[in-house]
Amino acid sequence: MAVRPFLLSALWITASPMLALAGPLATFTLAPEIAAIVPQCASACLGTFLEANYSPLLCGTQPSLRCLCPQVGIGGFTLGEGALACLVLETDRGACVGMGINCKAEPRSYPG
């Protein structure tokens, strides 16, 4: 179980030094195509992930899948990795209860 908190922490810690250099964060709005595939319980987290990892100059403040998918954020993570981390995080803290989401990362999923 210690692997999951480490990976989630690494996701945010990696971006932290860049945030100091980036200045004020832009407010991102999830495009309808992204909002349709990311559960509502994880959407605020994903918006924060986008703000911390992507410049609005890259794809705008309502970026599309077409623009974001091939990109790697300044923390070294893709949109999909950020979405998965948000889903696991929000599920673990109970924000997705009653939504039919079962998102459990097993410690054995990662070697080491």
N, CA, C and O atoms as a GROMACS GRO file, in nm:
protein
  448
    1MET      N    1   0.081  -0.120   0.000
    1MET     CA    2   0.000   0.000   0.000
    1MET      C    3   0.086   0.126   0.000
    1MET      O    4   0.037   0.233  -0.036
    2ALA      N    5   0.212   0.116   0.040
    2ALA     CA    6   0.298   0.234   0.046
    2ALA      C    7   0.335   0.284  -0.093
    2ALA      O    8   0.374   0.400  -0.108
    3VAL      N    9   0.323   0.200  -0.194
    3VAL     CA   10   0.359   0.240  -0.330
    3VAL      C   11   0.265   0.347  -0.382
    3VAL      O   12   0.310   0.445  -0.441
    4ARG      N   13   0.135   0.330  -0.360
    4ARG     CA   14   0.036   0.423  -0.414
    4ARG      C   15   0.056   0.565  -0.361
    4ARG      O   16   0.064   0.658  -0.441
    5PRO      N   17   0.065   0.587  -0.229
    5PRO     CA   18   0.088   0.724  -0.182
    5PRO      C   19   0.218   0.781  -0.235
    5PRO      O   20   0.226   0.901  -0.264
    6PHE      N   21   0.320   0.698  -0.248
    6PHE     CA   22   0.446   0.746  -0.302
    6PHE      C   23   0.430   0.796  -0.444
    6PHE      O   24   0.478   0.904  -0.479
    7LEU      N   25   0.361   0.717  -0.528
    7LEU     CA   26   0.342   0.757  -0.668
    7LEU      C   27   0.259   0.884  -0.680
    7LEU      O   28   0.290   0.971  -0.761
    8LEU      N   29   0.154   0.895  -0.600
    8LEU     CA   30   0.072   1.015  -0.604
    8LEU      C   31   0.150   1.136  -0.554
    8LEU      O   32   0.139   1.244  -0.611
    9SER      N   33   0.228   1.116  -0.449
    9SER     CA   34   0.311   1.226  -0.399
    9SER      C   35   0.413   1.267  -0.503
    9SER      O   36   0.438   1.386  -0.522
   10ALA      N   37   0.472   1.170  -0.570
   10ALA     CA   38   0.572   1.201  -0.673
   10ALA      C   39   0.511   1.282  -0.785
   10ALA      O   40   0.576   1.371  -0.840
   11LEU      N   41   0.386   1.254  -0.819
   11LEU     CA   42   0.317   1.327  -0.924
   11LEU      C   43   0.310   1.475  -0.891
   11LEU      O   44   0.339   1.559  -0.976
   12TRP      N   45   0.273   1.508  -0.768
   12TRP     CA   46   0.259   1.649  -0.729
   12TRP      C   47   0.393   1.712  -0.692
   12TRP      O   48   0.417   1.828  -0.723
   13ILE      N   49   0.480   1.637  -0.626
   13ILE     CA   50   0.609   1.691  -0.585
   13ILE      C   51   0.694   1.726  -0.706
   13ILE      O   52   0.767   1.825  -0.705
   14THR      N   53   0.685   1.646  -0.810
   14THR     CA   54   0.762   1.672  -0.931
   14THR      C   55   0.725   1.807  -0.991
   14THR      O   56   0.811   1.877  -1.044
   15ALA      N   57   0.599   1.843  -0.982
   15ALA     CA   58   0.553   1.969  -1.040
   15ALA      C   59   0.580   2.088  -0.950
   15ALA      O   60   0.586   2.201  -0.998
   16SER      N   61   0.596   2.066  -0.821
   16SER     CA   62   0.608   2.177  -0.726
   16SER      C   63   0.719   2.276  -0.757
   16SER      O   64   0.694   2.397  -0.753
   17PRO      N   65   0.841   2.232  -0.788
   17PRO     CA   66   0.944   2.331  -0.819
   17PRO      C   67   0.911   2.416  -0.941
   17PRO      O   68   0.946   2.534  -0.948
   18MET      N   69   0.842   2.356  -1.037
   18MET     CA   70   0.805   2.429  -1.158
   18MET      C   71   0.699   2.535  -1.129
   18MET      O   72   0.693   2.638  -1.196
   19LEU      N   73   0.614   2.508  -1.030
   19LEU     CA   74   0.508   2.603  -0.999
   19LEU      C   75   0.565   2.736  -0.954
   19LEU      O   76   0.511   2.842  -0.986
   20ALA      N   77   0.673   2.731  -0.879
   20ALA     CA   78   0.734   2.855  -0.832
   20ALA      C   79   0.785   2.939  -0.949
   20ALA      O   80   0.783   3.061  -0.944
   21LEU      N   81   0.831   2.872  -1.054
   21LEU     CA   82   0.882   2.942  -1.171
   21LEU      C   83   0.771   2.988  -1.266
   21LEU      O   84   0.788   3.084  -1.340
   22ALA      N   85   0.659   2.918  -1.262
   22ALA     CA   86   0.553   2.943  -1.359
   22ALA      C   87   0.468   3.065  -1.327
   22ALA      O   88   0.400   3.116  -1.416
   23GLY      N   89   0.469   3.112  -1.204
   23GLY     CA   90   0.386   3.225  -1.167
   23GLY      C   91   0.244   3.181  -1.142
   23GLY      O   92   0.219   3.064  -1.114
   24PRO      N   93   0.149   3.275  -1.152
   24PRO     CA   94   0.009   3.241  -1.124
   24PRO      C   95  -0.043   3.132  -1.218
   24PRO      O   96  -0.010   3.130  -1.336
   25LEU      N   97  -0.124   3.045  -1.164
   25LEU     CA   98  -0.179   2.936  -1.242
   25LEU      C   99  -0.300   2.984  -1.322
   25LEU      O  100  -0.379   3.065  -1.276
   26ALA      N  101  -0.312   2.932  -1.443
   26ALA     CA  102  -0.430   2.958  -1.524
   26ALA      C  103  -0.542   2.867  -1.476
   26ALA      O  104  -0.515   2.758  -1.424
   27THR      N  105  -0.663   2.909  -1.491
   27THR     CA  106  -0.776   2.825  -1.454
   27THR      C  107  -0.818   2.746  -1.578
   27THR      O  108  -0.857   2.803  -1.680
   28PHE      N  109  -0.811   2.616  -1.566
   28PHE     CA  110  -0.849   2.528  -1.676
   28PHE      C  111  -0.993   2.482  -1.658
   28PHE      O  112  -1.039   2.460  -1.546
   29THR      N  113  -1.062   2.468  -1.768
   29THR     CA  114  -1.196   2.410  -1.772
   29THR      C  115  -1.184   2.283  -1.854
   29THR      O  116  -1.128   2.284  -1.963
   30LEU      N  117  -1.237   2.173  -1.801
   30LEU     CA  118  -1.230   2.049  -1.877
   30LEU      C  119  -1.320   2.059  -2.000
   30LEU      O  120  -1.438   2.094  -1.989
   31ALA      N  121  -1.265   2.029  -2.115
   31ALA     CA  122  -1.344   2.025  -2.239
   31ALA      C  123  -1.451   1.918  -2.224
   31ALA      O  124  -1.429   1.819  -2.154
   32PRO      N  125  -1.566   1.935  -2.289
   32PRO     CA  126  -1.673   1.836  -2.277
   32PRO      C  127  -1.628   1.693  -2.308
   32PRO      O  128  -1.674   1.598  -2.245
   33GLU      N  129  -1.538   1.676  -2.404
   33GLU     CA  130  -1.490   1.542  -2.439
   33GLU      C  131  -1.408   1.480  -2.326
   33GLU      O  132  -1.407   1.358  -2.311
   34ILE      N  133  -1.339   1.561  -2.248
   34ILE     CA  134  -1.263   1.510  -2.134
   34ILE      C  135  -1.357   1.488  -2.016
   34ILE      O  136  -1.350   1.385  -1.949
   35ALA      N  137  -1.446   1.584  -1.991
   35ALA     CA  138  -1.541   1.572  -1.881
   35ALA      C  139  -1.631   1.449  -1.898
   35ALA      O  140  -1.675   1.391  -1.799
   36ALA      N  141  -1.657   1.408  -2.021
   36ALA     CA  142  -1.743   1.292  -2.047
   36ALA      C  143  -1.677   1.160  -2.007
   36ALA      O  144  -1.747   1.062  -1.982
   37ILE      N  145  -1.545   1.156  -2.000
   37ILE     CA  146  -1.477   1.030  -1.968
   37ILE      C  147  -1.410   1.030  -1.831
   37ILE      O  148  -1.363   0.926  -1.784
   38VAL      N  149  -1.406   1.146  -1.765
   38VAL     CA  150  -1.349   1.155  -1.631
   38VAL      C  151  -1.465   1.169  -1.533
   38VAL      O  152  -1.544   1.263  -1.544
   39PRO      N  153  -1.476   1.078  -1.437
   39PRO     CA  154  -1.586   1.089  -1.341
   39PRO      C  155  -1.587   1.226  -1.271
   39PRO      O  156  -1.482   1.284  -1.244
   40GLN      N  157  -1.706   1.274  -1.242
   40GLN     CA  158  -1.722   1.404  -1.178
   40GLN      C  159  -1.641   1.416  -1.049
   40GLN      O  160  -1.588   1.523  -1.018
   41CYS      N  161  -1.630   1.306  -0.975
   41CYS     CA  162  -1.558   1.310  -0.847
   41CYS      C  163  -1.408   1.339  -0.865
   41CYS      O  164  -1.342   1.382  -0.770
   42ALA      N  165  -1.354   1.317  -0.984
   42ALA     CA  166  -1.212   1.340  -1.010
   42ALA      C  167  -1.186   1.463  -1.097
   42ALA      O  168  -1.070   1.494  -1.124
   43SER      N  169  -1.289   1.532  -1.140
   43SER     CA  170  -1.270   1.642  -1.235
   43SER      C  171  -1.199   1.763  -1.175
   43SER      O  172  -1.116   1.824  -1.243
   44ALA      N  173  -1.227   1.799  -1.051
   44ALA     CA  174  -1.157   1.913  -0.988
   44ALA      C  175  -1.009   1.882  -0.972
   44ALA      O  176  -0.924   1.968  -0.996
   45CYS      N  177  -0.978   1.760  -0.932
   45CYS     CA  178  -0.839   1.717  -0.919
   45CYS      C  179  -0.768   1.725  -1.053
   45CYS      O  180  -0.654   1.771  -1.061
   46LEU      N  181  -0.835   1.679  -1.159
   46LEU     CA  182  -0.773   1.682  -1.291
   46LEU      C  183  -0.751   1.826  -1.337
   46LEU      O  184  -0.650   1.855  -1.401
   47GLY      N  185  -0.844   1.915  -1.306
   47GLY     CA  186  -0.824   2.057  -1.338
   47GLY      C  187  -0.701   2.112  -1.269
   47GLY      O  188  -0.624   2.188  -1.329
   48THR      N  189  -0.681   2.075  -1.144
   48THR     CA  190  -0.563   2.118  -1.069
   48THR      C  191  -0.436   2.058  -1.130
   48THR      O  192  -0.334   2.126  -1.140
   49PHE      N  193  -0.444   1.931  -1.170
   49PHE     CA  194  -0.331   1.867  -1.236
   49PHE      C  195  -0.293   1.943  -1.363
   49PHE      O  196  -0.175   1.968  -1.388
   50LEU      N  197  -0.393   1.980  -1.443
   50LEU     CA  198  -0.366   2.054  -1.567
   50LEU      C  199  -0.302   2.189  -1.536
   50LEU      O  200  -0.206   2.229  -1.601
   51GLU      N  201  -0.355   2.258  -1.436
   51GLU     CA  202  -0.300   2.388  -1.398
   51GLU      C  203  -0.154   2.378  -1.355
   51GLU      O  204  -0.073   2.465  -1.385
   52ALA      N  205  -0.122   2.270  -1.284
   52ALA     CA  206   0.013   2.252  -1.232
   52ALA      C  207   0.111   2.201  -1.337
   52ALA      O  208   0.232   2.219  -1.322
   53ASN      N  209   0.062   2.138  -1.444
   53ASN     CA  210   0.151   2.070  -1.537
   53ASN      C  211   0.153   2.120  -1.681
   53ASN      O  212   0.243   2.086  -1.757
   54TYR      N  213   0.055   2.200  -1.718
   54TYR     CA  214   0.046   2.245  -1.857
   54TYR      C  215   0.027   2.395  -1.865
   54TYR      O  216  -0.048   2.454  -1.787
   55SER      N  217   0.094   2.457  -1.958
   55SER     CA  218   0.077   2.600  -1.982
   55SER      C  219  -0.047   2.621  -2.067
   55SER      O  220  -0.072   2.545  -2.160
   56PRO      N  221  -0.127   2.725  -2.037
   56PRO     CA  222  -0.242   2.753  -2.121
   56PRO      C  223  -0.200   2.797  -2.262
   56PRO      O  224  -0.281   2.798  -2.354
   57LEU      N  225  -0.074   2.834  -2.278
   57LEU     CA  226  -0.024   2.872  -2.410
   57LEU      C  227  -0.012   2.750  -2.502
   57LEU      O  228  -0.012   2.764  -2.624
   58LEU      N  229  -0.003   2.631  -2.443
   58LEU     CA  230   0.011   2.509  -2.520
   58LEU      C  231  -0.119   2.470  -2.592
   58LEU      O  232  -0.118   2.447  -2.713
   59CYS      N  233  -0.229   2.464  -2.518
   59CYS     CA  234  -0.356   2.418  -2.575
   59CYS      C  235  -0.475   2.505  -2.534
   59CYS      O  236  -0.589   2.470  -2.564
   60GLY      N  237  -0.452   2.617  -2.468
   60GLY     CA  238  -0.561   2.701  -2.422
   60GLY      C  239  -0.609   2.659  -2.284
   60GLY      O  240  -0.555   2.565  -2.225
   61THR      N  241  -0.711   2.729  -2.231
   61THR     CA  242  -0.760   2.698  -2.097
   61THR      C  243  -0.876   2.598  -2.097
   61THR      O  244  -0.924   2.560  -1.991
   62GLN      N  245  -0.920   2.555  -2.215
   62GLN     CA  246  -1.015   2.444  -2.228
   62GLN      C  247  -0.960   2.349  -2.334
   62GLN      O  248  -1.015   2.336  -2.443
   63PRO      N  249  -0.849   2.283  -2.298
   63PRO     CA  250  -0.778   2.201  -2.397
   63PRO      C  251  -0.854   2.076  -2.438
   63PRO      O  252  -0.927   2.017  -2.359
   64SER      N  253  -0.834   2.037  -2.562
   64SER     CA  254  -0.898   1.917  -2.615
   64SER      C  255  -0.809   1.795  -2.594
   64SER      O  256  -0.690   1.807  -2.567
   65LEU      N  257  -0.870   1.678  -2.607
   65LEU     CA  258  -0.792   1.554  -2.602
   65LEU      C  259  -0.688   1.551  -2.714
   65LEU      O  260  -0.575   1.508  -2.693
   66ARG      N  261  -0.729   1.597  -2.830
   66ARG     CA  262  -0.638   1.595  -2.945
   66ARG      C  263  -0.510   1.674  -2.916
   66ARG      O  264  -0.401   1.634  -2.957
   67CYS      N  265  -0.524   1.785  -2.846
   67CYS     CA  266  -0.406   1.866  -2.815
   67CYS      C  267  -0.327   1.809  -2.698
   67CYS      O  268  -0.204   1.803  -2.704
   68LEU      N  269  -0.396   1.768  -2.591
   68LEU     CA  270  -0.327   1.725  -2.469
   68LEU      C  271  -0.267   1.585  -2.474
   68LEU      O  272  -0.160   1.562  -2.418
   69CYS      N  273  -0.333   1.493  -2.540
   69CYS     CA  274  -0.288   1.352  -2.535
   69CYS      C  275  -0.142   1.331  -2.574
   69CYS      O  276  -0.072   1.254  -2.508
   70PRO      N  277  -0.093   1.395  -2.678
   70PRO     CA  278   0.048   1.369  -2.713
   70PRO      C  279   0.148   1.447  -2.626
   70PRO      O  280   0.269   1.428  -2.639
   71GLN      N  281   0.099   1.533  -2.538
   71GLN     CA  282   0.186   1.618  -2.458
   71GLN      C  283   0.226   1.551  -2.327
   71GLN      O  284   0.152   1.469  -2.273
   72VAL      N  285   0.342   1.587  -2.277
   72VAL     CA  286   0.388   1.547  -2.145
   72VAL      C  287   0.400   1.675  -2.064
   72VAL      O  288   0.464   1.771  -2.107
   73GLY      N  289   0.338   1.677  -1.946
   73GLY     CA  290   0.340   1.796  -1.862
   73GLY      C  291   0.477   1.823  -1.805
   73GLY      O  292   0.567   1.740  -1.816
   74ILE      N  293   0.492   1.939  -1.743
   74ILE     CA  294   0.623   1.977  -1.688
   74ILE      C  295   0.668   1.886  -1.575
   74ILE      O  296   0.786   1.881  -1.542
   75GLY      N  297   0.574   1.814  -1.514
   75GLY     CA  298   0.609   1.717  -1.410
   75GLY      C  299   0.649   1.582  -1.466
   75GLY      O  300   0.688   1.493  -1.391
   76GLY      N  301   0.639   1.565  -1.600
   76GLY     CA  302   0.677   1.440  -1.663
   76GLY      C  303   0.563   1.342  -1.680
   76GLY      O  304   0.585   1.227  -1.717
   77PHE      N  305   0.440   1.386  -1.653
   77PHE     CA  306   0.325   1.297  -1.662
   77PHE      C  307   0.230   1.341  -1.773
   77PHE      O  308   0.220   1.459  -1.805
   78THR      N  309   0.161   1.243  -1.831
   78THR     CA  310   0.064   1.270  -1.937
   78THR      C  311  -0.074   1.297  -1.876
   78THR      O  312  -0.094   1.279  -1.756
   79LEU      N  313  -0.166   1.340  -1.959
   79LEU     CA  314  -0.304   1.361  -1.917
   79LEU      C  315  -0.363   1.232  -1.860
   79LEU      O  316  -0.429   1.235  -1.757
   80GLY      N  317  -0.341   1.120  -1.927
   80GLY     CA  318  -0.394   0.993  -1.880
   80GLY      C  319  -0.339   0.954  -1.744
   80GLY      O  320  -0.414   0.904  -1.660
   81GLU      N  321  -0.211   0.975  -1.723
   81GLU     CA  322  -0.151   0.944  -1.593
   81GLU      C  323  -0.208   1.034  -1.485
   81GLU      O  324  -0.233   0.989  -1.373
   82GLY      N  325  -0.229   1.160  -1.517
   82GLY     CA  326  -0.288   1.253  -1.421
   82GLY      C  327  -0.432   1.215  -1.388
   82GLY      O  328  -0.473   1.220  -1.272
   83ALA      N  329  -0.508   1.177  -1.491
   83ALA     CA  330  -0.647   1.137  -1.470
   83ALA      C  331  -0.655   1.013  -1.382
   83ALA      O  332  -0.738   1.005  -1.291
   84LEU      N  333  -0.569   0.916  -1.408
   84LEU     CA  334  -0.567   0.794  -1.327
   84LEU      C  335  -0.527   0.826  -1.183
   84LEU      O  336  -0.590   0.776  -1.089
   85ALA      N  337  -0.425   0.908  -1.164
   85ALA     CA  338  -0.382   0.945  -1.028
   85ALA      C  339  -0.496   1.015  -0.954
   85ALA      O  340  -0.518   0.990  -0.836
   86CYS      N  341  -0.567   1.104  -1.023
   86CYS     CA  342  -0.680   1.174  -0.960
   86CYS      C  343  -0.792   1.078  -0.923
   86CYS      O  344  -0.851   1.090  -0.816
   87LEU      N  345  -0.820   0.983  -1.010
   87LEU     CA  346  -0.925   0.887  -0.983
   87LEU      C  347  -0.890   0.801  -0.862
   87LEU      O  348  -0.975   0.777  -0.775
   88VAL      N  349  -0.766   0.754  -0.855
   88VAL     CA  350  -0.722   0.673  -0.741
   88VAL      C  351  -0.727   0.757  -0.614
   88VAL      O  352  -0.776   0.711  -0.511
   89LEU      N  353  -0.676   0.879  -0.620
   89LEU     CA  354  -0.674   0.968  -0.503
   89LEU      C  355  -0.814   0.996  -0.453
   89LEU      O  356  -0.841   0.983  -0.333
   90GLU      N  357  -0.904   1.035  -0.542
   90GLU     CA  358  -1.041   1.069  -0.501
   90GLU      C  359  -1.118   0.946  -0.454
   90GLU      O  360  -1.201   0.957  -0.363
   91THR      N  361  -1.092   0.831  -0.513
   91THR     CA  362  -1.156   0.708  -0.467
   91THR      C  363  -1.108   0.674  -0.327
   91THR      O  364  -1.187   0.636  -0.241
   92ASP      N  365  -0.978   0.686  -0.304
   92ASP     CA  366  -0.921   0.657  -0.172
   92ASP      C  367  -0.977   0.748  -0.064
   92ASP      O  368  -0.996   0.705   0.050
   93ARG      N  369  -1.002   0.874  -0.098
   93ARG     CA  370  -1.052   0.966   0.006
   93ARG      C  371  -1.204   0.964   0.017
   93ARG      O  372  -1.261   1.039   0.096
   94GLY      N  373  -1.270   0.879  -0.062
   94GLY     CA  374  -1.413   0.859  -0.049
   94GLY      C  375  -1.500   0.952  -0.132
   94GLY      O  376  -1.622   0.953  -0.114
   95ALA      N  377  -1.442   1.029  -0.221
   95ALA     CA  378  -1.519   1.125  -0.300
   95ALA      C  379  -1.602   1.058  -0.408
   95ALA      O  380  -1.695   1.120  -0.461
   96CYS      N  381  -1.572   0.935  -0.442
   96CYS     CA  382  -1.642   0.867  -0.552
   96CYS      C  383  -1.739   0.759  -0.503
   96CYS      O  384  -1.784   0.676  -0.582
   97VAL      N  385  -1.770   0.760  -0.374
   97VAL     CA  386  -1.861   0.662  -0.317
   97VAL      C  387  -1.998   0.673  -0.384
   97VAL      O  388  -2.049   0.783  -0.406
   98GLY      N  389  -2.056   0.559  -0.416
   98GLY     CA  390  -2.189   0.556  -0.476
   98GLY      C  391  -2.191   0.584  -0.626
   98GLY      O  392  -2.299   0.594  -0.685
   99MET      N  393  -2.074   0.596  -0.687
   99MET     CA  394  -2.067   0.624  -0.830
   99MET      C  395  -2.036   0.498  -0.911
   99MET      O  396  -2.019   0.505  -1.033
  100GLY      N  397  -2.028   0.384  -0.844
  100GLY     CA  398  -1.998   0.259  -0.915
  100GLY      C  399  -1.854   0.249  -0.962
  100GLY      O  400  -1.824   0.177  -1.057
  101ILE      N  401  -1.765   0.322  -0.895
  101ILE     CA  402  -1.624   0.322  -0.935
  101ILE      C  403  -1.546   0.238  -0.835
  101ILE      O  404  -1.553   0.261  -0.714
  102ASN      N  405  -1.472   0.141  -0.885
  102ASN     CA  406  -1.388   0.058  -0.802
  102ASN      C  407  -1.246   0.073  -0.855
  102ASN      O  408  -1.207   0.008  -0.951
  103CYS      N  409  -1.171   0.159  -0.793
  103CYS     CA  410  -1.037   0.191  -0.841
  103CYS      C  411  -0.937   0.164  -0.729
  103CYS      O  412  -0.913   0.250  -0.644
  104LYS      N  413  -0.880   0.046  -0.730
  104LYS     CA  414  -0.783   0.010  -0.628
  104LYS      C  415  -0.652  -0.026  -0.694
  104LYS      O  416  -0.646  -0.116  -0.778
  105ALA      N  417  -0.548   0.043  -0.656
  105ALA     CA  418  -0.414   0.010  -0.706
  105ALA      C  419  -0.352  -0.090  -0.611
  105ALA      O  420  -0.348  -0.066  -0.491
  106GLU      N  421  -0.307  -0.198  -0.663
  106GLU     CA  422  -0.245  -0.302  -0.582
  106GLU      C  423  -0.095  -0.276  -0.572
  106GLU      O  424  -0.032  -0.238  -0.671
  107PRO      N  425  -0.038  -0.296  -0.454
  107PRO     CA  426   0.106  -0.274  -0.438
  107PRO      C  427   0.188  -0.360  -0.532
  107PRO      O  428   0.298  -0.321  -0.572
  108ARG      N  429   0.139  -0.476  -0.567
  108ARG     CA  430   0.215  -0.564  -0.654
  108ARG      C  431   0.209  -0.519  -0.801
  108ARG      O  432   0.272  -0.582  -0.887
  109SER      N  433   0.136  -0.414  -0.830
  109SER     CA  434   0.127  -0.365  -0.967
  109SER      C  435   0.260  -0.310  -1.017
  109SER      O  436   0.285  -0.306  -1.137
  110TYR      N  437   0.345  -0.268  -0.925
  110TYR     CA  438   0.473  -0.207  -0.962
  110TYR      C  439   0.585  -0.287  -0.899
  110TYR      O  440   0.586  -0.310  -0.778
  111PRO      N  441   0.680  -0.330  -0.980
  111PRO     CA  442   0.791  -0.408  -0.923
  111PRO      C  443   0.877  -0.322  -0.831
  111PRO      O  444   0.889  -0.201  -0.849
  112GLY      N  445   0.934  -0.385  -0.735
  112GLY     CA  446   1.028  -0.311  -0.650
  112GLY      C  447   0.995  -0.309  -0.512
  112GLY      O  448   1.068  -0.249  -0.433
   0.00000   0.00000   0.00000
